[in-house]
């Protein structure tokens, strides 16, 4: 009788991770976390730019509505309402102390109000304005022939891209400070005598 002896070698199964596997896992995890952190910064910049555009849109609509409300003054004295710079025009005006203002006083109040919106005076924190646009201005043009109003709100953004007035006409280009951070919102509307 012959016996065959079969030998089985018992191989030990691998337990745990090797050092190289752990290092590769940490590298992949770190790269992913850095990507998430970078996207947070981009999202924050985009949210800021979006907020600035929303404020500019609100200001442009406020200008359009106030021009419509005081259209008689706009039509009678277009050169006093249609200005190359709301901020510089408002700096030479003293706030009228009237309760039932006439058209001229209302125009002065409107210019002061718009300058305040542009500079963020409606939101104050620690006695400084924080709710406006950075280095903002607004320009208003009125065509007396057809009643078309052009409102340009210009401000400085955070990111250096291209000048917001690059492909614009001369009136729009002179609104605000020329730079790669300049942003512009342009609103065209119609204000005619009723």
Backbone as numpy.savetxt, mean C-alpha at the origin, in Angstrom:
# Nx Ny Nz CAx CAy CAz Cx Cy Cz
22.93 -94.48 8.41 22.11 -93.34 8.41 22.99 -92.11 8.41
22.72 -91.39 7.45 23.53 -90.18 7.36 22.66 -88.99 7.73
23.26 -88.20 8.49 22.53 -86.99 8.95 23.14 -85.77 8.32
22.25 -84.96 7.84 22.70 -83.69 7.30 22.39 -82.63 8.33
23.40 -81.94 8.61 23.22 -80.90 9.60 23.15 -79.56 8.87
22.08 -78.94 9.03 21.91 -77.61 8.43 22.22 -76.56 9.48
23.07 -75.72 9.09 23.43 -74.63 10.01 22.77 -73.35 9.54
22.11 -72.82 10.37 21.54 -71.50 10.06 22.29 -70.48 10.87
22.71 -69.49 10.14 23.40 -68.40 10.85 22.35 -67.39 11.27
22.40 -67.13 12.44 21.45 -66.16 12.96 22.03 -64.77 12.72
21.36 -63.99 11.86 21.81 -62.62 11.60 21.07 -61.69 12.53
21.80 -60.81 13.05 21.15 -59.85 13.95 20.48 -58.77 13.13
19.23 -58.48 13.37 18.54 -57.40 12.65 19.00 -56.05 13.19
19.01 -55.09 12.29 19.50 -53.75 12.64 18.47 -53.03 13.50
18.93 -52.49 14.56 18.04 -51.73 15.44 18.44 -50.27 15.42
17.44 -49.33 15.29 17.72 -47.89 15.34 18.17 -47.33 14.01
18.65 -46.08 14.05 19.11 -45.37 12.86 20.62 -45.22 12.93
21.19 -45.16 11.74 22.63 -44.89 11.70 22.85 -43.38 11.78
24.06 -43.00 12.02 24.39 -41.58 12.14 24.13 -40.84 10.84
24.46 -41.43 9.71 24.25 -40.77 8.41 22.77 -40.55 8.14
21.91 -41.51 8.48 20.47 -41.35 8.30 19.94 -40.22 9.17
20.42 -40.12 10.36 20.00 -39.05 11.26 20.44 -37.70 10.73
21.64 -37.60 10.20 22.14 -36.32 9.66 21.34 -35.91 8.42
21.02 -36.85 7.56 20.22 -36.53 6.36 18.83 -36.07 6.77
18.22 -36.72 7.73 16.90 -36.32 8.21 16.93 -34.91 8.80
17.94 -34.62 9.58 18.06 -33.27 10.15 18.26 -32.22 9.07
19.03 -32.54 8.04 19.25 -31.60 6.93 17.94 -31.30 6.21
17.18 -32.35 5.89 15.90 -32.17 5.18 14.93 -31.36 6.05
14.86 -31.70 7.32 13.96 -30.98 8.23 14.35 -29.52 8.38
15.64 -29.24 8.51 16.13 -27.86 8.64 15.84 -27.05 7.38
16.07 -27.66 6.21 15.79 -26.98 4.95 14.32 -26.63 4.84
13.44 -27.53 5.23 12.01 -27.27 5.20 11.60 -26.16 6.14
12.15 -26.16 7.34 11.82 -25.12 8.31 12.33 -23.75 7.86
13.50 -23.71 7.24 14.01 -22.44 6.71 13.12 -21.92 5.59
12.61 -22.81 4.77 11.68 -22.41 3.70 10.40 -21.82 4.26
9.88 -22.43 5.32 8.67 -21.92 5.97 8.94 -20.54 6.57
10.10 -20.38 7.21 10.43 -19.08 7.81 10.58 -18.00 6.75
11.20 -18.35 5.62 11.36 -17.37 4.53 10.01 -16.97 3.94
9.11 -17.94 3.81 7.79 -17.61 3.26 7.00 -16.71 4.20
7.24 -16.80 5.50 6.58 -15.91 6.46 7.00 -14.46 6.22
8.29 -14.26 5.97 8.78 -12.91 5.70 8.18 -12.34 4.43
8.09 -13.16 3.39 7.50 -12.72 2.13 6.02 -12.40 2.32
5.33 -13.25 3.07 3.90 -13.01 3.33 3.69 -11.72 4.11
4.58 -11.43 5.05 4.45 -10.20 5.84 4.66 -8.97 4.96
5.66 -9.00 4.06 5.88 -7.88 3.14 4.69 -7.69 2.21
4.15 -8.79 1.71 3.00 -8.71 0.81 1.78 -8.16 1.54
1.59 -8.56 2.77 0.45 -8.04 3.55 0.60 -6.54 3.79
1.83 -6.08 4.04 2.07 -4.65 4.24 1.74 -3.88 2.96
2.24 -4.37 1.82 1.98 -3.70 0.54 0.48 -3.68 0.24
-0.20 -4.77 0.53 -1.65 -4.85 0.32 -2.39 -3.86 1.22
-1.96 -3.74 2.45 -2.57 -2.79 3.38 -2.36 -1.35 2.89
-1.18 -1.05 2.41 -0.91 0.29 1.89 -1.79 0.60 0.68
-1.96 -0.36 -0.21 -2.81 -0.16 -1.38 -4.27 0.03 -0.97
-4.71 -0.67 0.07 -6.08 -0.51 0.57 -6.28 0.89 1.13
-5.31 1.38 1.89 -5.40 2.74 2.44 -5.42 3.76 1.30
-4.56 3.57 0.29 -4.53 4.49 -0.86 -5.86 4.49 -1.60
-6.47 3.32 -1.74 -7.77 3.21 -2.40 -8.84 3.94 -1.61
-8.83 3.79 -0.29 -9.78 4.50 0.57 -9.62 6.01 0.42
-8.38 6.49 0.40 -8.14 7.94 0.28 -8.60 8.45 -1.08
-8.31 7.71 -2.14 -8.74 8.14 -3.49 -10.27 8.20 -3.57
-10.95 7.22 -2.99 -12.41 7.23 -3.00 -12.96 8.38 -2.16
-12.31 8.69 -1.05 -12.73 9.82 -0.22 -12.58 11.13 -0.99
-11.48 11.27 -1.71 -11.28 12.48 -2.51 -12.37 12.60 -3.57
-12.66 11.50 -4.26 -13.70 11.52 -5.30 -15.07 11.90 -4.73
-15.43 11.32 -3.60 -16.73 11.61 -2.99 -16.83 13.06 -2.52
-15.77 13.57 -1.91 -15.81 14.96 -1.44 -15.82 15.94 -2.61
-15.17 15.58 -3.71 -15.24 16.44 -4.90 -16.67 16.48 -5.45
-17.33 15.34 -5.43 -18.72 15.29 -5.91 -19.64 16.10 -4.99
-19.38 16.04 -3.69 -20.22 16.78 -2.75 -20.05 18.29 -2.88
-18.86 18.73 -3.23 -18.59 20.16 -3.38 -18.27 20.49 -4.84
-19.06 19.89 -5.74 -18.80 20.05 -7.18 -18.92 21.49 -7.66
-19.76 22.29 -7.03 -19.89 23.69 -7.46 -18.58 24.44 -7.30
-17.86 24.20 -6.21 -16.56 24.85 -5.99 -15.52 24.30 -6.97
-15.56 23.00 -7.25 -14.63 22.40 -8.22 -14.84 23.00 -9.60
-16.09 23.15 -10.01 -16.39 23.69 -11.34 -16.09 25.18 -11.40
-16.41 25.92 -10.32 -16.18 27.37 -10.30 -14.69 27.71 -10.19
-13.93 26.97 -9.39 -12.50 27.25 -9.17 -11.69 25.97 -9.28
-11.57 25.41 -10.50 -10.88 24.13 -10.64 -9.41 24.17 -10.25
-8.79 25.35 -10.40 -7.36 25.45 -10.07 -7.10 25.42 -8.57
-8.12 25.62 -7.75 -7.94 25.58 -6.29 -8.19 24.20 -5.72
-9.03 23.41 -6.39 -9.30 22.04 -5.94 -8.36 21.05 -6.63
-8.17 21.26 -7.91 -7.27 20.39 -8.67 -5.85 20.88 -8.41
-5.10 20.14 -7.60 -3.79 20.58 -7.15 -2.72 19.55 -7.51
-1.49 20.02 -7.66 -0.37 19.13 -7.96 0.10 18.39 -6.71
-0.21 18.92 -5.54 0.19 18.26 -4.29 -0.80 18.63 -3.19
-1.55 17.66 -2.71 -2.50 17.91 -1.63 -1.76 18.31 -0.36
-0.65 17.62 -0.07 0.08 17.88 1.17 0.64 19.30 1.20
1.27 19.75 0.11 1.83 21.11 0.12 0.74 22.17 0.04
-0.36 21.88 -0.65 -1.48 22.84 -0.69 -2.11 22.99 0.68
-2.24 21.90 1.40 -2.86 21.95 2.73 -1.96 22.62 3.75
-0.67 22.61 3.54 0.25 23.19 4.52 0.10 24.71 4.63
-0.46 25.35 3.61 -0.63 26.80 3.64 -2.04 27.22 4.06
-2.85 26.25 4.48 -4.25 26.54 4.84 -4.42 26.42 6.36
-5.17 27.37 6.93 -5.56 27.24 8.33 -6.96 26.64 8.37
-7.20 25.80 9.34 -8.48 25.10 9.43 -9.61 26.09 9.69
-10.59 26.18 8.78 -11.72 27.08 9.00 -12.55 26.63 10.19
-12.96 27.58 11.00 -13.75 27.25 12.19 -15.22 27.54 11.93
-15.76 26.83 10.95 -17.17 27.03 10.63 -17.92 25.73 10.86
-19.20 25.87 11.21 -20.04 24.69 11.38 -20.84 24.43 10.12
-21.40 25.47 9.54 -22.10 25.37 8.26 -21.21 26.07 7.23
-20.23 25.35 6.73 -19.21 25.95 5.86 -19.75 26.22 4.47
-19.23 27.28 3.87 -19.51 27.57 2.47 -18.61 26.70 1.60
-18.71 26.89 0.29 -17.96 26.06 -0.64 -16.44 26.23 -0.50
-15.99 27.46 -0.32 -14.55 27.72 -0.21 -14.00 27.12 1.08
-14.72 27.33 2.20 -14.28 26.76 3.48 -14.30 25.22 3.43
-15.30 24.67 2.74 -15.38 23.22 2.63 -14.21 22.67 1.82
-13.81 23.39 0.77 -12.64 22.99 -0.01 -11.40 22.97 0.88
-11.24 24.00 1.70 -10.08 24.06 2.60 -10.12 22.92 3.61
-11.31 22.63 4.15 -11.45 21.51 5.09 -11.13 20.19 4.39
-11.58 20.05 3.15 -11.31 18.82 2.39 -9.81 18.62 2.18
-9.11 19.66 1.77 -7.66 19.54 1.55 -6.92 19.18 2.84
-7.33 19.80 3.94 -6.72 19.46 5.23 -7.04 18.03 5.66
-8.26 17.62 5.40 -8.68 16.25 5.73 -7.86 15.23 4.92
-7.70 15.47 3.62 -6.93 14.54 2.78 -5.47 14.49 3.19
-4.91 15.63 3.50 -3.51 15.65 3.96 -3.37 14.84 5.25
-4.35 14.97 6.14 -4.34 14.21 7.38 -4.45 12.71 7.14
-5.30 12.31 6.19 -5.41 10.89 5.84 -4.09 10.37 5.26
-3.49 11.13 4.38 -2.23 10.70 3.76 -1.13 10.54 4.79
-1.13 11.40 5.79 -0.08 11.37 6.81 -0.43 10.49 8.00
-1.61 9.89 7.97 -1.99 8.95 9.02 -2.45 9.57 10.31
-2.95 10.78 10.27 -3.34 11.46 11.50 -4.60 10.88 12.13
-5.31 10.01 11.44 -6.51 9.42 12.01 -6.18 8.30 12.99
-4.94 7.75 12.94 -4.50 6.72 13.88 -3.23 7.23 14.56
-3.33 7.50 15.87 -2.21 8.06 16.62 -1.79 7.07 17.70
-0.49 6.84 17.80 0.05 5.97 18.84 1.27 6.67 19.43
1.28 6.83 20.73 2.37 7.53 21.42 2.60 8.92 20.81
1.54 9.63 20.56 1.51 11.00 20.02 2.17 11.14 18.65
2.19 10.06 17.88 2.66 10.18 16.49 1.69 9.44 15.57
1.53 9.96 14.36 0.62 9.38 13.39 1.21 8.09 12.83
0.42 7.02 12.85 0.91 5.73 12.39 -0.02 5.07 11.36
-1.09 5.71 10.98 -2.08 5.04 10.13 -2.04 5.40 8.67
-1.08 6.18 8.24 -1.09 6.63 6.86 -0.13 5.88 5.97
0.15 6.50 4.86 1.07 5.96 3.88 2.44 6.60 4.06
3.47 5.89 3.69 4.83 6.39 3.85 5.14 7.38 2.72
5.56 8.58 3.09 5.91 9.66 2.13 4.82 9.81 1.07
3.60 9.99 1.53 2.44 10.01 0.63 2.08 11.41 0.17
1.45 11.45 -0.99 0.88 12.68 -1.52 -0.24 12.29 -2.48
-1.08 13.23 -2.78 -2.14 13.02 -3.76 -2.16 14.20 -4.71
-2.48 13.94 -5.95 -2.57 14.98 -6.98 -3.93 14.84 -7.66
-4.53 15.98 -7.94 -5.88 15.99 -8.52 -5.85 16.84 -9.78
-6.36 16.29 -10.87 -6.45 17.01 -12.13 -7.92 17.02 -12.56
-8.38 18.16 -13.07 -9.78 18.29 -13.49 -9.81 18.87 -14.89
-10.48 18.18 -15.79 -10.64 18.65 -17.17 -11.96 19.41 -17.25
-11.89 20.72 -17.41 -13.08 21.56 -17.40 -13.96 21.32 -18.63
-13.40 20.76 -19.69 -14.18 20.52 -20.92 -15.17 19.37 -20.78
-14.75 18.30 -20.12 -15.61 17.12 -20.06 -15.93 16.65 -18.64
-15.40 17.31 -17.62 -15.70 16.97 -16.24 -14.95 15.77 -15.70
-13.93 15.31 -16.43 -13.16 14.16 -15.96 -12.17 14.58 -14.88
-12.13 13.77 -13.82 -11.22 14.02 -12.71 -10.22 12.86 -12.65
-8.96 13.22 -12.51 -7.90 12.24 -12.35 -7.32 12.41 -10.95
-7.38 11.36 -10.15 -6.86 11.38 -8.79 -5.69 10.39 -8.73
-4.53 10.89 -8.33 -3.34 10.04 -8.20 -2.90 10.07 -6.74
-2.84 8.91 -6.12 -2.30 8.79 -4.76 -0.95 8.11 -4.90
0.07 8.76 -4.38 1.44 8.25 -4.52 2.05 8.07 -3.13
2.78 6.97 -2.94 3.45 6.70 -1.66 4.69 5.86 -1.91
5.45 5.64 -0.86 6.67 4.84 -0.96 6.44 3.49 -0.31
6.71 2.43 -1.06 6.59 1.07 -0.55 7.89 0.62 0.11
7.90 -0.59 0.63 9.09 -1.13 1.29 10.06 -1.77 0.31
9.54 -2.43 -0.69 10.38 -3.18 -1.61 10.81 -2.30 -2.78
12.03 -2.50 -3.21 12.56 -1.78 -4.36 12.21 -2.58 -5.62
11.25 -2.10 -6.39 10.82 -2.78 -7.60 11.10 -1.87 -8.80
10.06 -1.30 -9.35 10.20 -0.28 -10.38 9.37 0.91 -9.96
9.69 2.06 -10.50 8.94 3.27 -10.19 7.49 3.07 -10.64
6.55 3.34 -9.75 5.14 3.17 -10.05 4.61 4.09 -11.14
5.37 5.11 -11.50 4.93 6.05 -12.53 5.74 5.90 -13.82
6.40 4.78 -14.01 7.28 4.60 -15.18 6.55 4.80 -16.49
5.42 4.16 -16.67 4.70 4.24 -17.94 3.49 5.17 -17.86
3.61 6.24 -17.13 2.48 7.15 -16.91 2.68 8.45 -17.69
1.62 9.28 -17.69 1.74 10.59 -18.34 2.47 11.56 -17.41
2.73 12.76 -17.91 3.56 13.72 -17.16 2.91 14.14 -15.84
1.57 14.28 -15.80 0.91 14.67 -14.56 1.10 13.60 -13.49
0.94 12.35 -13.88 1.08 11.24 -12.93 2.52 11.09 -12.48
3.48 11.33 -13.38 4.89 11.18 -13.04 5.35 12.21 -12.01
4.76 13.41 -12.04 5.21 14.44 -11.09 4.53 14.33 -9.73
3.63 13.37 -9.58 2.97 13.17 -8.28 3.80 12.24 -7.42
4.31 12.75 -6.32 5.15 11.94 -5.43 6.62 12.04 -5.80
7.43 11.39 -5.00 8.88 11.40 -5.19 9.29 10.23 -6.07
10.02 10.53 -7.13 10.46 9.49 -8.04 11.48 8.57 -7.38
11.18 7.26 -7.36 12.12 6.27 -6.83 11.61 4.88 -7.22
12.44 3.88 -7.00 12.05 2.50 -7.31 11.05 1.96 -6.31
10.85 2.67 -5.22 9.88 2.25 -4.22 8.53 2.96 -4.38
8.44 3.90 -5.33 7.19 4.67 -5.46 6.07 3.78 -5.98
4.94 3.89 -5.32 3.71 3.21 -5.73 2.68 4.27 -6.06
1.78 3.95 -6.96 0.71 4.89 -7.30 -0.59 4.15 -7.49
-1.65 4.78 -7.05 -2.99 4.32 -7.31 -3.68 5.45 -8.07
-4.27 5.12 -9.21 -4.88 6.14 -10.06 -6.38 5.85 -10.17
-7.16 6.89 -9.93 -8.61 6.79 -10.00 -9.10 7.85 -10.98
-9.87 7.41 -11.93 -10.49 8.33 -12.89 -12.00 8.32 -12.63
-12.57 9.51 -12.56 -14.01 9.60 -12.31 -14.56 10.80 -13.06
-15.84 11.00 -12.97 -16.52 12.08 -13.68 -17.27 12.94 -12.66
-17.03 14.24 -12.71 -17.75 15.17 -11.84 -18.27 16.30 -12.73
-19.58 16.30 -12.93 -20.21 17.33 -13.76 -21.26 18.06 -12.96
-21.68 19.17 -13.47 -22.74 19.94 -12.85 -24.04 19.16 -13.00
-24.77 19.03 -11.94 -26.01 18.23 -11.96 -27.09 18.87 -12.77
